């Protein structure tokens, strides 16, 4: 006897995958290169950054955030510039 599906669990937008669906599937190796690159995501950077916790004054954070997306990268660049301008100890 087949078990009846729970009506609460039926989702018409995401139907259960069938053998027919799997028979149409394509192995990852056979996908076009641009699609493979998209699915794999951004490649690892040669030099990764270190995650830290830092406390900054609100006006500094607000000023950088106001510059839009990428504000953390710009803050990193500003700190690198400051370091470059420091005299060696």
NUKEBA-585985 format. One record per atom (N, C-alpha, C): residue number from 0; atom name; y, z, x. Coordinates in Angstrom, 2 decimals, always signed. Last residue first. Example, Ala and Ser with C-alpha at 12.3 -4.5 7.8 and 13.67 -1.06 7.14 Angstrom:
2
n:atom:yy:zz:xx
1:N:-2.25:+7.08:+12.85
1:CA:-1.06:+7.14:+13.67
1:C:+0.03:+7.87:+12.90
0:N:-5.69:+7.80:+13.19
0:CA:-4.50:+7.80:+12.30
0:C:-3.30:+7.80:+13.20
//
This chain:
89
n:atom:yy:zz:xx
88:N:+52.27:+11.99:+60.45
88:CA:+52.50:+13.38:+60.83
88:C:+52.33:+13.60:+62.30
87:N:+54.08:+8.94:+59.85
87:CA:+52.85:+9.66:+60.21
87:C:+53.18:+11.07:+60.71
86:N:+56.31:+8.64:+57.08
86:CA:+56.13:+8.67:+58.55
86:C:+54.84:+9.41:+58.85
85:N:+55.83:+6.56:+54.23
85:CA:+55.86:+7.88:+54.84
85:C:+55.63:+7.77:+56.34
84:N:+55.47:+4.13:+53.03
84:CA:+56.80:+4.43:+53.53
84:C:+56.91:+5.81:+54.19
83:N:+52.88:+4.17:+52.11
83:CA:+53.21:+3.23:+53.17
83:C:+54.57:+3.54:+53.81
82:N:+53.10:+5.98:+49.97
82:CA:+52.34:+6.35:+51.18
82:C:+52.71:+5.46:+52.36
81:N:+54.58:+4.42:+48.17
81:CA:+55.16:+5.66:+48.68
81:C:+54.45:+6.08:+49.97
80:N:+52.67:+2.44:+47.66
80:CA:+53.95:+2.08:+48.28
80:C:+54.62:+3.30:+48.89
79:N:+50.73:+3.98:+46.39
79:CA:+50.40:+3.31:+47.65
79:C:+51.67:+2.93:+48.40
78:N:+52.17:+4.71:+44.10
78:CA:+51.74:+5.75:+45.04
78:C:+51.37:+5.15:+46.40
77:N:+52.45:+2.20:+42.93
77:CA:+53.65:+2.96:+43.30
77:C:+53.29:+4.06:+44.29
76:N:+49.77:+1.54:+42.41
76:CA:+50.55:+0.72:+43.35
76:C:+51.79:+1.47:+43.82
75:N:+49.20:+3.49:+40.48
75:CA:+48.44:+3.47:+41.73
75:C:+49.21:+2.69:+42.80
74:N:+50.90:+2.61:+38.48
74:CA:+51.12:+3.93:+39.05
74:C:+50.41:+4.03:+40.40
73:N:+49.70:+0.17:+37.89
73:CA:+51.05:+0.18:+38.45
73:C:+51.39:+1.53:+39.07
72:N:+47.34:+1.13:+36.83
72:CA:+47.28:+0.30:+38.03
72:C:+48.65:+0.27:+38.70
71:N:+48.34:+2.37:+34.57
71:CA:+47.67:+3.19:+35.59
71:C:+47.56:+2.43:+36.91
70:N:+49.35:+0.26:+33.06
70:CA:+50.28:+1.24:+33.62
70:C:+49.63:+2.09:+34.71
69:N:+47.98:-1.65:+31.72
69:CA:+47.93:-1.71:+33.18
69:C:+48.83:-0.69:+33.85
68:N:+50.16:-2.19:+28.96
68:CA:+48.81:-2.18:+29.53
68:C:+48.87:-2.35:+31.04
67:N:+53.51:-0.69:+29.39
67:CA:+52.44:-1.44:+28.73
67:C:+51.10:-1.32:+29.41
66:N:+55.55:+0.87:+30.20
66:CA:+55.49:-0.46:+30.80
66:C:+54.34:-1.28:+30.25
65:N:+55.20:+3.33:+29.11
65:CA:+56.14:+2.44:+28.42
65:C:+56.12:+1.03:+29.00
64:N:+53.66:+4.63:+31.00
64:CA:+53.01:+4.12:+29.78
64:C:+53.90:+3.12:+29.05
63:N:+55.69:+5.36:+32.82
63:CA:+54.67:+4.38:+33.21
63:C:+53.98:+3.79:+31.98
62:N:+57.16:+7.16:+31.22
62:CA:+57.83:+6.01:+31.84
62:C:+56.80:+4.94:+32.23
61:N:+55.24:+9.08:+30.54
61:CA:+55.86:+8.27:+29.49
61:C:+56.51:+7.01:+30.07
60:N:+54.72:+10.19:+33.09
60:CA:+53.66:+9.52:+32.34
60:C:+54.25:+8.60:+31.28
59:N:+57.27:+11.28:+33.65
59:CA:+56.65:+10.30:+34.56
59:C:+55.59:+9.50:+33.81
58:N:+57.67:+13.08:+31.55
58:CA:+58.59:+11.94:+31.70
58:C:+58.04:+10.87:+32.64
57:N:+55.63:+15.02:+31.90
57:CA:+55.59:+14.09:+30.76
57:C:+56.50:+12.88:+30.94
56:N:+54.33:+15.31:+35.21
56:CA:+55.34:+15.65:+34.23
56:C:+55.35:+14.58:+33.13
55:N:+50.75:+15.57:+35.64
55:CA:+52.05:+14.96:+35.94
55:C:+53.04:+15.38:+34.87
54:N:+47.78:+16.48:+37.04
54:CA:+48.79:+16.92:+36.07
54:C:+50.14:+16.36:+36.53
53:N:+44.67:+14.83:+37.22
53:CA:+45.95:+15.15:+37.84
53:C:+46.94:+15.54:+36.74
52:N:+41.39:+14.24:+38.08
52:CA:+42.26:+14.82:+37.05
52:C:+43.54:+15.24:+37.77
51:N:+39.87:+11.10:+39.03
51:CA:+40.35:+12.46:+39.29
51:C:+41.08:+12.97:+38.06
50:N:+37.75:+8.62:+40.22
50:CA:+38.26:+9.29:+39.02
50:C:+38.63:+10.72:+39.39
49:N:+38.50:+6.14:+42.58
49:CA:+37.95:+7.47:+42.35
49:C:+38.59:+8.09:+41.11
48:N:+37.61:+2.67:+42.55
48:CA:+38.58:+3.76:+42.54
48:C:+37.88:+5.07:+42.22
47:N:+35.91:+0.41:+44.79
47:CA:+36.08:+1.09:+43.51
47:C:+37.08:+2.24:+43.66
46:N:+36.01:-2.62:+46.16
46:CA:+36.46:-1.26:+46.45
46:C:+36.73:-0.57:+45.12
45:N:+34.90:-4.71:+44.79
45:CA:+34.45:-4.46:+46.16
45:C:+34.82:-3.04:+46.57
44:N:+33.95:-4.07:+41.39
44:CA:+34.98:-4.32:+42.40
44:C:+34.42:-3.99:+43.78
43:N:+31.45:-5.66:+39.52
43:CA:+31.89:-4.47:+40.23
43:C:+32.91:-4.85:+41.29
42:N:+32.49:-8.04:+36.98
42:CA:+31.72:-7.64:+38.16
42:C:+32.30:-6.38:+38.81
41:N:+32.53:-7.54:+33.46
41:CA:+33.31:-7.69:+34.69
41:C:+32.47:-7.25:+35.88
40:N:+29.59:-8.84:+31.75
40:CA:+30.84:-8.09:+31.88
40:C:+31.50:-8.33:+33.22
39:N:+27.34:-10.15:+30.93
39:CA:+27.19:-9.18:+32.02
39:C:+28.45:-8.35:+32.22
38:N:+28.31:-11.89:+29.02
38:CA:+27.42:-10.81:+28.60
38:C:+27.26:-9.74:+29.67
37:N:+29.80:-13.66:+30.62
37:CA:+30.47:-12.89:+29.56
37:C:+29.61:-11.68:+29.16
36:N:+27.79:-14.79:+32.18
36:CA:+28.87:-14.04:+32.83
36:C:+29.57:-13.14:+31.82
35:N:+26.30:-16.08:+30.19
35:CA:+25.68:-15.01:+30.98
35:C:+26.76:-14.14:+31.62
34:N:+28.18:-17.97:+29.37
34:CA:+27.75:-16.95:+28.43
34:C:+27.11:-15.78:+29.17
33:N:+28.40:-19.59:+31.68
33:CA:+29.59:-18.87:+31.16
33:C:+29.21:-17.75:+30.19
32:N:+25.62:-20.52:+31.97
32:CA:+26.24:-19.60:+32.93
32:C:+27.48:-18.89:+32.38
31:N:+23.54:-20.50:+29.02
31:CA:+24.56:-21.14:+29.88
31:C:+25.25:-20.11:+30.76
30:N:+20.22:-19.06:+29.25
30:CA:+21.54:-19.14:+28.64
30:C:+22.50:-19.88:+29.57
29:N:+17.85:-18.60:+30.51
29:CA:+18.09:-19.96:+30.02
29:C:+19.43:-20.12:+29.32
28:N:+17.75:-15.89:+31.08
28:CA:+17.80:-16.84:+32.20
28:C:+18.12:-18.26:+31.75
27:N:+17.35:-14.73:+28.54
27:CA:+18.65:-14.62:+29.21
27:C:+18.80:-15.66:+30.31
26:N:+15.52:-16.78:+26.22
26:CA:+15.57:-15.82:+27.34
26:C:+16.94:-15.86:+28.03
25:N:+16.33:-16.97:+22.80
25:CA:+16.33:-17.67:+24.07
25:C:+16.36:-16.63:+25.18
24:N:+14.70:-16.87:+19.57
24:CA:+15.44:-16.23:+20.65
24:C:+15.28:-17.01:+21.95
23:N:+13.11:-17.77:+17.59
23:CA:+14.27:-18.61:+17.93
23:C:+15.06:-18.04:+19.12
22:N:+11.32:-15.75:+17.22
22:CA:+10.78:-17.02:+17.73
22:C:+11.92:-17.96:+18.13
21:N:+12.86:-13.75:+16.06
21:CA:+12.47:-13.60:+17.46
21:C:+11.95:-14.91:+18.05
20:N:+13.01:-14.80:+13.45
20:CA:+14.23:-14.62:+14.23
20:C:+13.89:-14.54:+15.72
19:N:+10.30:-14.67:+12.74
19:CA:+10.99:-15.96:+12.77
19:C:+12.25:-15.88:+13.61
18:N:+9.86:-11.94:+12.71
18:CA:+9.17:-12.74:+13.72
18:C:+9.84:-14.10:+13.86
17:N:+13.11:-10.39:+12.04
17:CA:+11.78:-10.87:+11.67
17:C:+11.16:-11.62:+12.84
16:N:+15.21:-7.56:+11.69
16:CA:+14.83:-8.74:+12.47
16:C:+13.37:-9.10:+12.18
15:N:+16.87:-6.68:+8.69
15:CA:+15.83:-6.38:+9.67
15:C:+15.43:-7.66:+10.39
14:N:+20.41:-7.45:+8.38
14:CA:+19.03:-7.42:+7.92
14:C:+18.06:-7.11:+9.05
13:N:+23.28:-6.52:+7.98
13:CA:+22.46:-6.37:+9.19
13:C:+20.98:-6.31:+8.78
12:N:+24.31:-6.86:+5.47
12:CA:+25.04:-7.47:+6.58
12:C:+24.25:-7.41:+7.89
11:N:+22.65:-5.37:+3.81
11:CA:+22.62:-6.83:+3.71
11:C:+23.34:-7.52:+4.87
10:N:+20.77:-2.75:+4.33
10:CA:+22.08:-3.22:+4.78
10:C:+22.04:-4.74:+4.81
9:N:+19.17:+0.06:+3.11
9:CA:+19.24:-1.39:+3.06
9:C:+20.67:-1.82:+3.39
8:N:+19.06:+2.79:+2.88
8:CA:+18.94:+2.24:+4.22
8:C:+19.04:+0.71:+4.24
7:N:+19.07:+3.44:+0.26
7:CA:+20.22:+3.88:+1.04
7:C:+20.23:+3.24:+2.42
6:N:+16.58:+2.60:-0.62
6:CA:+17.76:+1.83:-1.01
6:C:+19.01:+2.21:-0.22
5:N:+13.90:+2.47:+1.54
5:CA:+14.88:+3.41:+1.00
5:C:+16.14:+2.62:+0.65
4:N:+11.18:+0.36:+0.66
4:CA:+12.35:+0.66:+1.48
4:C:+13.29:+1.62:+0.75
3:N:+7.85:+1.53:+0.15
3:CA:+9.08:+1.00:-0.43
3:C:+10.26:+1.33:+0.46
2:N:+5.05:+0.61:+2.01
2:CA:+6.04:+1.64:+1.73
2:C:+7.30:+0.98:+1.19
1:N:+2.18:-0.95:+0.65
1:CA:+3.42:-1.03:+1.42
1:C:+4.39:+0.06:+1.00
0:N:-1.17:+0.00:+0.84
0:CA:+0.00:+0.00:+0.00
0:C:+1.24:+0.00:+0.89
//
